[in-house]
Amino acid sequence: MIHIVDYGLGNTQAFVNMYKRLGIEAVRAASGAELRGASKLILPGVGAFDHAMELLDASGMCQPLEWLVREDKVPVLGICVGMQLLAGSSDEGVSAGLGWVDGRVRSFAGNPASVALPMPHMGWNDVIPAAGSPLFKGLEEDARFYFLHSFYFECSDPASVAARADYGFQFHCAVQNGNVFGVQFHPEKSHHWGAALLKNFADL
């Protein structure tokens, strides 16, 4: 069963509802005990990196998640700030991230290619999937996704880049490292394209 990690950030019910429409069972998990039996994990998030890590740590779910993802190899999908938490660190704060994908979260405002653009990066944008990325399997070439963010994930290893999008320059908008996946955009707000991506994750 898909477990949506509910640590106080992000609209977890939106994912439960979307999976229900797809005929797939998903539940919210707000404690380590409620994570038991998860076959897939979704880690949503909005807001600031440090605040998200503080709430996740306070929930008591960091260690159970570490065990499930690292030891049991349960697939996990980080979304928006949830994807950024997969990194080791962020320019936005001082807290350490989960470190499941090598990289650092950077600010658009700190990049000369995007510093003059409106912040946050908000609205619909095209994505360029990496060849063979399972999250984007079967999606149309004109698939678009909804973004709302001022920081982006910078992968240390090019092999971990699952997709790119353009905002003054091509930034990494999706990542994959083994059983760890992340997308910067909001699939729950991205109509049938987002639903297709969430189904692809469920089908892994």
N, CA, C and O of each residue as an XYZ file, in Angstrom:
816
protein
N       0.835     -1.192      0.000
C       0.000      0.000      0.000
C       0.878      1.253      0.000
O       1.952      1.264      0.602
N       0.420      2.295     -0.670
C       1.142      3.561     -0.703
C       0.857      4.339      0.576
O      -0.300      4.522      0.956
N       1.910      4.792      1.232
C       1.774      5.593      2.449
C       2.232      7.025      2.152
O       3.340      7.241      1.660
N       1.373      7.993      2.453
C       1.695      9.404      2.292
C       2.206      9.917      3.632
O       1.479      9.885      4.624
N       3.442     10.387      3.672
C       4.052     10.819      4.927
C       3.435     12.152      5.352
O       3.603     13.170      4.680
N       2.726     12.130      6.464
C       1.993     13.300      6.960
C       2.712     13.858      8.185
O       2.486     13.405      9.307
N       3.581     14.844      7.959
C       4.329     15.452      9.063
C       3.956     16.924      9.245
O       4.683     17.684      9.885
N       2.818     17.314      8.676
C       2.302     18.657      8.898
C       2.517     19.632      7.772
O       2.140     20.798      7.893
N       3.122     19.185      6.659
C       3.353     20.056      5.507
C       2.853     19.377      4.241
O       3.138     18.202      4.008
N       2.114     20.110      3.430
C       1.627     19.557      2.172
C       0.233     18.988      2.323
O      -0.161     18.551      3.405
N      -0.499     18.996      1.243
C      -1.877     18.503      1.235
C      -1.873     16.996      1.006
O      -2.039     16.526     -0.120
N      -1.681     16.251      2.082
C      -1.581     14.796      1.957
C      -2.878     14.183      1.439
O      -2.842     13.189      0.714
N      -4.022     14.762      1.801
C      -5.297     14.200      1.364
C      -5.454     14.291     -0.145
O      -6.141     13.460     -0.740
N      -4.833     15.282     -0.779
C      -4.917     15.409     -2.235
C      -4.342     14.176     -2.921
O      -4.858     13.741     -3.951
N      -3.275     13.611     -2.357
C      -2.676     12.412     -2.941
C      -3.546     11.188     -2.694
O      -3.697     10.341     -3.575
N      -4.114     11.092     -1.506
C      -5.038      9.993     -1.217
C      -6.204     10.029     -2.196
O      -6.601      8.996     -2.735
N      -6.750     11.217     -2.424
C      -7.894     11.361     -3.327
C      -7.529     11.039     -4.766
O      -8.299     10.391     -5.474
N      -6.349     11.490     -5.203
C      -5.946     11.232     -6.580
C      -5.739      9.740     -6.806
O      -6.147      9.202     -7.835
N      -5.107      9.074     -5.849
C      -4.914      7.629     -5.995
C      -6.250      6.888     -5.936
O      -6.423      5.871     -6.609
N      -7.185      7.385     -5.144
C      -8.511      6.762     -5.103
C      -9.170      6.821     -6.475
O      -9.791      5.851     -6.910
N      -9.035      7.967     -7.163
C      -9.592      8.097     -8.510
C      -8.914      7.150     -9.489
O      -9.515      6.739    -10.481
N      -7.662      6.805     -9.208
C      -6.933      5.868    -10.060
C      -7.195      4.415     -9.673
O      -6.682      3.501    -10.319
N      -7.989      4.195     -8.627
C      -8.278      2.844     -8.171
C      -7.142      2.217     -7.392
O      -7.013      0.994     -7.344
N      -6.311      3.060     -6.776
C      -5.141      2.599     -6.031
C      -5.281      3.035     -4.576
O      -5.599      4.191     -4.294
N      -5.042      2.101     -3.652
C      -5.217      2.417     -2.236
C      -4.008      3.173     -1.694
O      -2.864      2.768     -1.899
N      -4.277      4.265     -1.006
C      -3.230      5.054     -0.365
C      -3.759      5.574      0.963
O      -4.943      5.883      1.094
N      -2.869      5.666      1.949
C      -3.258      6.145      3.276
C      -2.228      7.153      3.767
O      -1.078      7.150      3.329
N      -2.656      8.007      4.676
C      -1.740      8.935      5.325
C      -1.081      8.251      6.516
O      -1.715      7.460      7.213
N       0.184      8.555      6.745
C       0.926      8.006      7.886
C       1.546      9.159      8.656
O       2.327      9.931      8.098
N       1.204      9.283      9.937
C       1.674     10.401     10.757
C       2.599      9.958     11.886
O       2.926     10.755     12.766
N       3.022      8.699     11.870
C       3.939      8.202     12.900
C       4.726      7.034     12.336
O       4.375      6.476     11.296
N       5.790      6.672     13.031
C       6.571      5.527     12.601
C       5.748      4.260     12.561
O       5.905      3.448     11.649
N       4.868      4.074     13.542
C       4.023      2.882     13.578
C       3.107      2.816     12.364
O       2.848      1.737     11.832
N       2.617      3.971     11.930
C       1.696      3.993     10.792
C       2.401      3.782      9.458
O       1.744      3.574      8.438
N       3.732      3.832      9.454
C       4.491      3.564      8.230
C       4.663      2.071      7.971
O       5.061      1.676      6.875
N       4.368      1.243      8.960
C       4.574     -0.204      8.806
C       3.715     -0.742      7.678
O       2.548     -0.376      7.535
N       4.303     -1.606      6.889
C       3.575     -2.225      5.788
C       3.580     -1.420      4.513
O       2.939     -1.815      3.538
N       4.289     -0.293      4.486
C       4.315      0.534      3.277
C       5.062     -0.175      2.155
O       6.164     -0.686      2.354
N       4.451     -0.201      0.977
C       5.127     -0.725     -0.211
C       5.681      0.402     -1.071
O       6.586      0.190     -1.878
N       5.130      1.609     -0.893
C       5.615      2.826     -1.544
C       5.423      3.973     -0.550
O       4.552      3.919      0.318
N       6.249      5.006     -0.692
C       6.168      6.175      0.182
C       6.129      7.447     -0.652
O       6.861      7.572     -1.634
N       5.285      8.382     -0.265
C       5.294      9.710     -0.871
C       5.596     10.717      0.226
O       4.943     10.741      1.269
N       6.606     11.553     -0.030
C       7.039     12.569      0.928
C       6.744     13.948      0.337
O       7.556     14.473     -0.425
N       5.597     14.543      0.672
C       5.277     15.873      0.154
C       5.964     16.954      0.985
O       6.714     16.651      1.913
N       5.706     18.203      0.649
C       6.266     19.290      1.439
C       6.112     20.627      0.754
O       6.169     20.719     -0.472
N       5.916     21.669      1.552
C       5.873     23.043      1.061
C       6.604     23.920      2.075
O       6.826     23.507      3.214
N       6.977     25.130      1.659
C       7.591     26.062      2.589
C       9.103     25.987      2.603
O       9.731     25.710      1.581
N       9.688     26.236      3.770
C      11.137     26.356      3.913
C      11.779     25.021      4.284
O      11.188     24.206      4.993
N      12.999     24.816      3.791
C      13.745     23.571      3.982
C      13.938     23.253      5.465
O      13.590     22.161      5.914
N      14.492     24.203      6.229
C      14.774     23.942      7.646
C      13.503     23.616      8.426
O      13.490     22.702      9.250
N      12.442     24.364      8.162
C      11.178     24.126      8.868
C      10.652     22.728      8.554
O      10.156     22.030      9.438
N      10.764     22.326      7.288
C      10.297     20.994      6.896
C      11.100     19.912      7.604
O      10.528     18.941      8.099
N      12.425     20.068      7.657
C      13.247     19.068      8.340
C      12.947     19.034      9.835
O      12.936     17.962     10.440
N      12.706     20.189     10.430
C      12.365     20.233     11.858
C      11.065     19.479     12.138
O      10.977     18.713     13.098
N      10.062     19.701     11.292
C       8.782     19.021     11.490
C       8.907     17.520     11.253
O       8.328     16.720     11.988
N       9.666     17.139     10.222
C       9.841     15.711      9.947
C      10.560     15.032     11.105
O      10.192     13.929     11.511
N      11.577     15.688     11.631
C      12.305     15.128     12.768
C      11.402     15.037     13.999
O      11.424     14.037     14.718
N      10.610     16.084     14.238
C       9.718     16.100     15.403
C       8.626     15.044     15.309
O       8.087     14.616     16.330
N       8.298     14.621     14.092
C       7.252     13.608     13.905
C       7.694     12.222     14.356
O       6.864     11.333     14.549
N       9.001     12.037     14.522
C       9.524     10.727     14.885
C       9.620      9.760     13.725
O       9.846      8.567     13.928
N       9.452     10.260     12.508
C       9.444      9.361     11.351
C      10.770      9.306     10.603
O      10.914      8.493      9.689
N      11.743     10.140     10.959
C      13.011     10.143     10.222
C      13.693      8.776     10.248
O      14.091      8.261      9.204
N      13.829      8.190     11.435
C      14.518      6.905     11.535
C      13.737      5.772     10.873
O      14.333      4.978     10.145
N      12.418      5.666     11.098
C      11.662      4.646     10.366
C      11.752      4.809      8.850
O      11.843      3.820      8.123
N      11.726      6.052      8.373
C      11.859      6.286      6.933
C      13.239      5.872      6.443
O      13.371      5.271      5.377
N      14.259      6.191      7.220
C      15.627      5.809      6.859
C      15.731      4.288      6.712
O      16.349      3.785      5.773
N      15.125      3.574      7.641
C      15.171      2.112      7.585
C      14.412      1.584      6.366
O      14.915      0.726      5.640
N      13.214      2.095      6.147
C      12.402      1.623      5.023
C      13.083      1.890      3.689
O      13.110      1.027      2.812
N      13.634      3.093      3.540
C      14.203      3.493      2.253
C      15.585      2.899      2.040
O      15.877      2.379      0.963
N      16.431      2.969      3.048
C      17.821      2.522      2.905
C      17.971      1.015      3.020
O      18.702      0.398      2.246
N      17.275      0.419      3.993
C      17.457     -1.007      4.262
C      16.471     -1.874      3.484
O      16.864     -2.844      2.837
N      15.193     -1.517      3.553
C      14.176     -2.323      2.876
C      13.987     -1.945      1.418
O      13.288     -2.646      0.687
N      14.605     -0.837      0.977
C      14.543     -0.379     -0.422
C      13.112     -0.109     -0.885
O      12.767     -0.362     -2.039
N      12.288      0.403      0.021
C      10.933      0.804     -0.355
C      11.032      2.050     -1.233
O      11.689      3.013     -0.838
N      10.406      2.067     -2.407
C      10.455      3.257     -3.263
C       9.816      4.459     -2.583
O       8.761      4.345     -1.958
N      10.464      5.609     -2.710
C       9.948      6.847     -2.126
C       9.952      7.932     -3.193
O      10.868      8.010     -4.011
N       8.919      8.768     -3.176
C       8.811      9.892     -4.102
C       8.685     11.183     -3.298
O       7.665     11.414     -2.649
N       9.717     12.022     -3.339
C       9.656     13.333     -2.717
C       9.050     14.339     -3.675
O       9.361     14.329     -4.866
N       8.185     15.210     -3.164
C       7.467     16.164     -4.011
C       7.665     17.578     -3.482
O       7.472     17.834     -2.293
N       8.051     18.496     -4.367
C       8.308     19.902     -4.054
C       9.378     19.977     -2.963
O      10.490     19.494     -3.181
N       9.089     20.557     -1.808
C      10.088     20.600     -0.743
C      10.442     19.185     -0.284
O      11.549     18.956      0.203
N       9.524     18.244     -0.432
C       9.832     16.851     -0.140
C      10.965     16.326     -0.991
O      11.771     15.525     -0.517
N      11.046     16.765     -2.251
C      12.182     16.410     -3.099
C      13.450     17.079     -2.585
O      14.507     16.450     -2.547
N      13.357     18.346     -2.189
C      14.543     19.049     -1.709
C      15.115     18.402     -0.451
O      16.326     18.427     -0.235
N      14.246     17.821      0.383
C      14.717     17.148      1.598
C      15.571     15.927      1.289
O      16.309     15.456      2.154
N      15.481     15.407      0.064
C      16.293     14.255     -0.318
C      17.769     14.612     -0.417
O      18.627     13.732     -0.357
N      18.073     15.915     -0.570
C      19.453     16.373     -0.701
C      20.168     16.341      0.646
O      19.562     16.107      1.692
N      21.464     16.583      0.587
C      22.232     16.625      1.825
C      22.131     17.942      2.554
O      22.268     17.991      3.776
N      21.887     19.042      1.795
C      21.854     20.366      2.408
C      21.173     21.339      1.463
O      20.868     21.009      0.317
N      20.937     22.562      1.972
C      20.250     23.582      1.183
C      20.840     24.954      1.451
O      21.222     25.269      2.578
N      20.912     25.772      0.400
C      21.310     27.166      0.566
C      20.286     27.942      1.393
O      20.585     29.024      1.898
N      19.079     27.389      1.531
C      18.005     28.092      2.223
C      18.163     28.069      3.741
O      17.588     28.905      4.437
N      18.938     27.119      4.255
C      19.034     26.994      5.705
C      20.298     26.283      6.127
O      21.244     26.151      5.349
N      20.308     25.824      7.372
C      21.503     25.199      7.945
C      21.285     23.727      8.287
O      22.245     23.021      8.596
N      20.059     23.262      8.238
C      19.765     21.874      8.597
C      20.313     20.912      7.553
O      20.373     21.235      6.367
N      20.710     19.739      8.002
C      21.089     18.669      7.080
C      19.830     18.031      6.520
O      18.834     17.871      7.226
N      19.884     17.670      5.245
C      18.778     16.947      4.635
C      18.904     15.458      4.877
O      19.753     15.011      5.649
N      18.058     14.696      4.216
C      18.069     13.242      4.380
C      19.281     12.607      3.718
O      19.741     11.553      4.158
N      19.805     13.231      2.668
C      21.012     12.732      2.020
C      20.809     11.475      1.200
O      21.749     10.700      1.024
N      19.606     11.254      0.693
C      19.339     10.049     -0.095
C      19.708     10.215     -1.563
O      19.839      9.227     -2.287
N      19.877     11.453     -2.005
C      20.367     11.745     -3.358
C      21.482     12.770     -3.204
O      21.272     13.824     -2.603
N      22.663     12.477     -3.737
C      23.787     13.402     -3.590
C      23.487     14.712     -4.312
O      23.198     14.720     -5.509
N      23.559     15.811     -3.578
C      23.308     17.110     -4.177
C      23.007     18.146     -3.119
O      22.965     17.854     -1.923
N      22.798     19.373     -3.590
C      22.492     20.498     -2.699
C      21.363     21.319     -3.317
O      21.257     21.420     -4.539
N      20.542     21.891     -2.484
C      19.455     22.746     -2.951
C      19.988     24.168     -3.110
O      20.581     24.730     -2.189
N      19.767     24.740     -4.294
C      20.270     26.070     -4.635
C      19.123     27.058     -4.828
O      17.969     26.665     -5.003
N      19.458     28.347     -4.793
C      18.476     29.410     -4.976
C      18.517     29.941     -6.401
O      19.595     30.205     -6.934
N      17.346     30.101     -7.024
C      17.295     30.756     -8.327
C      17.873     32.170     -8.235
O      18.529     32.637     -9.166
N      17.628     32.847     -7.114
C      18.103     34.221     -6.949
C      19.624     34.307     -6.929
O      20.189     35.374     -7.167
N      20.285     33.198     -6.647
C      21.738     33.179     -6.617
C      22.371     32.763     -7.921
O      23.594     32.669     -8.014
N      21.551     32.511     -8.943
C      22.070     32.086    -10.243
C      21.954     33.245    -11.229
O      20.851     33.748    -11.441
N      23.057     33.685    -11.840
C      22.998     34.817    -12.772
C      22.024     34.613    -13.927
O      21.504     35.587    -14.472
N      21.771     33.361    -14.307
C      20.889     33.085    -15.438
C      19.419     33.304    -15.102
O      18.598     33.483    -16.002
N      19.081     33.293    -13.816
C      17.670     33.409    -13.431
C      17.393     34.548    -12.464
O      16.239     34.770    -12.097
N      18.416     35.273    -12.045
C      18.258     36.275    -10.994
C      17.283     37.380    -11.386
O      16.651     37.975    -10.513
N      17.146     37.669    -12.691
C      16.256     38.746    -13.134
C      14.827     38.276    -13.377
O      13.954     39.090    -13.678
N      14.577     36.985    -13.251
C      13.249     36.441    -13.518
C      12.359     36.575    -12.284
O      12.862     36.678    -11.165
N      11.032     36.575    -12.482
C      10.123     36.654    -11.328
C      10.323     35.474    -10.377
O      10.546     34.343    -10.809
N      10.239     35.755     -9.092
C      10.326     34.718     -8.067
C       9.047     34.733     -7.230
O       8.552     35.805     -6.883
N       8.517     33.580     -6.910
C       9.024     32.247     -7.247
C       8.760     31.871     -8.705
O       7.996     32.538     -9.402
N       9.400     30.800     -9.150
C       9.043     30.175    -10.421
C       7.674     29.543    -10.215
O       7.535     28.562     -9.484
N       6.670     30.112    -10.864
C       5.296     29.683    -10.606
C       4.549     29.503    -11.917
O       4.604     30.356    -12.803
N       3.846     28.376    -12.027
C       3.005     28.121    -13.183
C       3.410     26.859    -13.919
O       4.172     26.035    -13.414
N       2.883     26.731    -15.119
C       3.097     25.530    -15.923
C       4.415     25.614    -16.675
O       4.815     26.682    -17.139
N       5.081     24.476    -16.787
C       6.340     24.430    -17.524
C       6.508     23.050    -18.141
O       6.026     22.045    -17.618
N       7.207     23.036    -19.270
C       7.569     21.771    -19.904
C       8.698     21.113    -19.113
O       9.447     21.785    -18.404
N       8.808     19.810    -19.243
C       9.935     19.094    -18.656
C      10.601     18.258    -19.736
O       9.971     17.860    -20.716
N      11.881     18.001    -19.539
C      12.656     17.181    -20.467
C      13.116     15.948    -19.704
O      14.123     16.008    -18.997
N      12.402     14.827    -19.828
C      12.782     13.631    -19.068
C      14.082     13.021    -19.581
O      14.395     13.110    -20.768
N      14.823     12.410    -18.689
C      15.974     11.615    -19.084
C      15.486     10.338    -19.761
O      14.409      9.831    -19.448
N      16.279      9.833    -20.679
C      15.903      8.618    -21.400
C      15.690      7.472    -20.416
O      16.532      7.205    -19.559
N      14.552      6.801    -20.556
C      14.272      5.632    -19.736
C      13.775      5.921    -18.339
O      13.642      4.993    -17.541
N      13.495      7.173    -18.007
C      13.013      7.485    -16.658
C      11.642      6.863    -16.430
O      10.703      7.185    -17.158
N      11.493      5.976    -15.435
C      10.215      5.275    -15.254
C       9.073      6.188    -14.825
O       7.914      5.875    -15.094
N       9.365      7.309    -14.167
C       8.293      8.213    -13.744
C       7.551      8.811    -14.933
O       6.356      9.095    -14.846
N       8.259      9.002    -16.043
C       7.684      9.683    -17.198
C       7.294      8.716    -18.313
O       7.010      9.141    -19.432
N       7.280      7.432    -18.016
C       6.956      6.419    -19.015
C       5.564      6.649    -19.595
O       4.586      6.767    -18.857
N       5.486      6.710    -20.925
C       4.200      6.816    -21.601
C       3.593      8.199    -21.621
O       2.525      8.383    -22.205
N       4.234      9.187    -21.002
C       3.681     10.541    -21.012
C       3.916     11.201    -22.372
O       4.932     10.964    -23.026
N       2.962     12.027    -22.780
C       3.066     12.707    -24.061
C       4.255     13.665    -24.069
O       4.695     14.140    -23.022
N       4.764     13.938    -25.266
C       5.889     14.860    -25.387
C       5.519     16.264    -24.926
O       6.383     17.021    -24.483
N       4.231     16.617    -25.030
C       3.808     17.963    -24.627
C       3.321     18.005    -23.175
O       2.648     18.957    -22.779
N       3.651     16.991    -22.386
C       3.242     16.972    -20.976
C       3.816     18.181    -20.244
O       4.981     18.536    -20.417
N       2.966     18.808    -19.418
C       3.383     19.982    -18.663
C       3.021     19.779    -17.191
O       2.088     19.050    -16.855
N       3.780     20.437    -16.334
C       3.580     20.266    -14.900
C       3.580     21.623    -14.204
O       4.149     22.598    -14.696
N       2.924     21.657    -13.043
C       2.759     22.910    -12.306
C       3.858     23.067    -11.256
O       4.069     22.187    -10.421
N       4.555     24.206    -11.315
C       5.670     24.504    -10.415
C       5.328     25.678     -9.501
O       4.572     26.574     -9.876
N       5.898     25.658     -8.299
C       5.829     26.796     -7.381
C       7.013     26.686     -6.419
O       6.928     26.004     -5.397
N       8.122     27.364     -6.752
C       9.335     27.223     -5.927
C      10.341     28.322     -6.265
O      10.322     28.894     -7.355
N      11.215     28.599     -5.304
C      12.303     29.562     -5.476
C      13.673     28.903     -5.356
O      14.700     29.545     -5.577
N      13.682     27.623     -5.005
C      14.915     26.858     -4.864
C      14.819     25.609     -5.730
O      13.724     25.129     -6.021
N      15.960     25.090     -6.135
C      15.977     23.923     -7.015
C      17.073     22.962     -6.565
O      18.030     23.355     -5.898
N      16.916     21.717     -6.938
C      17.850     20.647     -6.571
C      18.984     20.608     -7.604
O      18.730     20.535     -8.806
N      20.215     20.656     -7.136
C      21.384     20.525     -8.000
C      22.052     19.186     -7.701
O      22.703     19.027     -6.669
N      21.886     18.226     -8.606
C      22.453     16.888     -8.405
C      23.971     16.916     -8.539
O      24.508     17.600     -9.410
N      24.653     16.183     -7.689
C      26.099     16.027     -7.812
C      26.457     15.048     -8.913
O      27.490     15.195     -9.566
N      25.610     14.048     -9.125
C      25.850     13.003    -10.115
C      24.861     13.165    -11.263
O      23.655     13.056    -11.042
N      25.333     13.423    -12.485
C      24.416     13.568    -13.620
C      23.506     12.364    -13.815
O      22.409     12.499    -14.357
N      23.950     11.187    -13.378
C      23.133      9.982    -13.536
C      21.881     10.028    -12.673
O      20.946      9.263    -12.906
N      21.847     10.916    -11.676
C      20.676     11.028    -10.799
C      19.619     11.987    -11.338
O      18.550     12.121    -10.743
N      19.901     12.656    -12.455
C      18.948     13.612    -13.026
C      17.901     12.851    -13.829
O      18.227     12.223    -14.836
N      16.643     12.905    -13.390
C      15.555     12.207    -14.082
C      14.821     13.106    -15.064
O      14.173     12.613    -15.988
N      14.912     14.428    -14.875
C      14.284     15.372    -15.811
C      14.822     16.765    -15.539
O      15.301     17.072    -14.447
N      14.727     17.608    -16.577
C      15.117     19.012    -16.474
C      13.959     19.897    -16.914
O      13.082     19.472    -17.667
N      13.972     21.129    -16.433
C      13.041     22.155    -16.901
C      13.830     23.446    -17.061
O      14.936     23.574    -16.535
N      13.263     24.398    -17.783
C      13.981     25.638    -18.080
C      13.375     26.817    -17.332
O      12.173     27.073    -17.413
N      14.230     27.530    -16.601
C      13.841     28.807    -16.005
C      15.084     29.694    -15.987
O      15.719     29.884    -14.950
N      15.410     30.227    -17.152
C      16.650     30.969    -17.337
C      17.816     30.065    -17.657
O      18.764     30.478    -18.325
N      17.754     28.850    -17.193
C      18.725     27.791    -17.472
C      18.024     26.466    -17.201
O      16.953     26.442    -16.595
N      18.614     25.375    -17.642
C      18.007     24.068    -17.405
C      18.388     23.574    -16.006
O      19.548     23.267    -15.731
N      17.381     23.508    -15.136
C      17.620     23.021    -13.779
C      17.064     21.601    -13.633
O      16.250     21.154    -14.441
N      17.511     20.914    -12.605
C      17.091     19.533    -12.363
C      15.728     19.554    -11.668
O      15.622     19.973    -10.516
N      14.695     19.103    -12.364
C      13.342     19.156    -11.786
C      12.841     17.787    -11.351
O      11.756     17.679    -10.779
N      13.615     16.745    -11.614
C      13.277     15.407    -11.120
C      14.572     14.634    -10.927
O      15.523     14.788    -11.694
N      14.597     13.800     -9.891
C      15.806     13.045     -9.565
C      15.454     11.580     -9.328
O      14.314     11.235     -9.018
N      16.461     10.736     -9.482
C      16.309      9.321     -9.137
C      17.655      8.769     -8.708
O      18.667      8.982     -9.376
N      17.661      8.065     -7.602
C      18.837      7.345     -7.136
C      18.363      6.003     -6.610
O      17.980      5.892     -5.445
N      18.387      4.976     -7.464
C      17.870      3.675     -7.065
C      16.384      3.747     -6.801
O      15.601      4.069     -7.696
N      15.990      3.448     -5.567
C      14.570      3.449     -5.187
C      14.089      4.817     -4.704
O      12.955      4.950     -4.243
N      14.944      5.828     -4.808
C      14.603      7.181     -4.344
C      14.306      8.073     -5.544
O      15.136      8.215     -6.443
N      13.114      8.673     -5.553
C      12.669      9.537     -6.641
C      12.238     10.882     -6.069
O      11.841     10.972     -4.907
N      12.316     11.914     -6.881
C      11.824     13.217     -6.459
C      11.415     14.056     -7.648
O      12.023     13.973     -8.715
N      10.379     14.871     -7.466
C       9.953     15.826     -8.489
C       9.733     17.178     -7.818
O       9.150     17.255     -6.737
N      10.205     18.241     -8.466
C      10.053     19.577     -7.904
C       8.642     20.121     -8.112
O       8.150     20.900     -7.296
N       8.001     19.719     -9.185
C       6.656     20.197     -9.498
C       5.611     19.465     -8.657
O       5.921     18.540     -7.906
N       4.360     19.912     -8.810
C       3.245     19.343     -8.050
C       2.404     18.436     -8.955
O       1.563     18.944     -9.697
N       2.602     17.121     -8.920
C       1.768     16.248     -9.760
C       0.298     16.297     -9.378
O      -0.568     16.104    -10.232
N       0.002     16.553     -8.101
C      -1.395     16.598     -7.654
C      -2.130     17.818     -8.206
O      -3.355     17.896     -8.118
N      -1.385     18.775     -8.777
C      -1.979     19.969     -9.391
C      -1.780     19.988    -10.907
O      -2.053     20.996    -11.559
N      -1.308     18.883    -11.460
C      -0.898     18.852    -12.867
C      -1.816     18.019    -13.750
O      -1.375     17.438    -14.741
N      -3.101     17.963    -13.384
C      -4.132     17.337    -14.214
C      -3.760     15.900    -14.585
O      -3.193     15.177    -13.765
N      -4.074     15.487    -15.807
C      -3.880     14.079    -16.175
C      -2.407     13.714    -16.292
O      -2.047     12.546    -16.145
N      -1.549     14.701    -16.555
C      -0.114     14.395    -16.612
C       0.404     14.011    -15.223
O       1.175     13.063    -15.078
N      -0.026     14.750    -14.221
C       0.377     14.416    -12.860
C      -0.181     13.086    -12.404
O       0.500     12.318    -11.724
N      -1.429     12.812    -12.780
C      -2.038     11.524    -12.426
C      -1.271     10.375    -13.067
O      -1.060      9.337    -12.439
N      -0.851     10.561    -14.325
C      -0.095      9.516    -15.019
C       1.247      9.275    -14.337
O       1.686      8.131    -14.217
N       1.897     10.344    -13.892
C       3.182     10.187    -13.208
C       3.008      9.461    -11.879
O       3.804      8.584    -11.542
N       1.975      9.817    -11.123
C       1.731      9.138     -9.849
C       1.386      7.670    -10.055
O       1.753      6.823     -9.241
N       0.687      7.369    -11.137
C       0.391      5.959    -11.441
C       1.676      5.223    -11.806
O       1.875      4.083    -11.385
N       2.549      5.863    -12.586
C       3.828      5.236    -12.912
C       4.605      4.905    -11.643
O       5.219      3.842    -11.549
N       4.581      5.808    -10.669
C       5.273      5.528     -9.408
C       4.626      4.348     -8.691
O       5.322      3.480     -8.165
N       3.308      4.315     -8.670
C       2.601      3.211     -8.011
C       2.905      1.874     -8.674
O       2.905      0.835     -8.014
N       3.166      1.900     -9.980
C       3.394      0.672    -10.741
C       4.831      0.170    -10.671
O       5.123     -0.906    -11.194
N       5.727      0.909    -10.046
C       7.132      0.482     -9.974
C       7.261     -0.869     -9.272
O       8.370     -1.382     -9.122
